[in-house]
Amino acid sequence: MSRLEQRFAELKAEGRSALVTFVTAGDPGYDASLQILKGLPAAGADVIELGMPFTDPMADGVAIQLATLRALEAGQTLAKTLQMVREFRVDNQATPIVLMGYYNPIHRFGVEAFVAEAKEAGVDGLIIVDLPPEHDAELATPAQAAGIDFIRLTTPTTDDARLPRVLERSSGFVYYVSVAGVTGAGSATTEHVTEAIARLRRHTDLPISVGFGIRTPEQAAAIARLADGVVVGSALVDKIAQAKGAEQAVNDVLSLCSALAEGVRGARR
């Protein structure tokens, strides 16, 4: 079993949802970002999405765009992001890490080299927001051949005609974007999420994680009662933006992660 399969299977057996946290690699700087990454599992993160900074993050809202800019200005590169994963794996072999971002930096790095280095570093999955299924040969196929899961995004506008195509080669889990728009947008109602998950379950047996607009432990708990995973990103990234320095950024992100984890773990399924 992959780390993602194992983690979701363990949590299903425990009767609870996963807390999936997103932070941008290199934000607010390499050292502080690595501290955050290493601290997230102890703070309650079950799966970590690590953003790969890119100059044109078209699917992201202001919070993650600014995080990307901070990371790039601090000198973050794709090679450094892979190095962060290597350093994380020195002490943690259990927590799944999913790299999330855009295809351009991977294309420039070289797909073959990227897949090989990502696997060697300990990356478990990829979410590439601008690569639809029609372009599987570009990255999804070689990544999965190397044992790296390729996780698809589905949205409220992904209809029943399109869903089978989107989910056909998905692995790891399905990421349901609960609102139409960029990251950090308003949150969906529980009624909407309930209906959406029921529809997705008719098309896939993969775990379903729900994200976009989840900012508080109460919101996380509400989604945790419905979905296999709860994704929180912009709320954590905002803590970095609001911090007076790197130490406060680390502490505030991990404190919010702990509060979110309490909400998720208290929502038994």
Order of alpha helices (4+ residues) and beta strands (2+ residues): alpha-beta-alpha-beta-alpha-alpha-beta-alpha-alpha-beta-alpha-beta-beta-alpha-beta-alpha-beta-alpha-beta-alpha-alpha
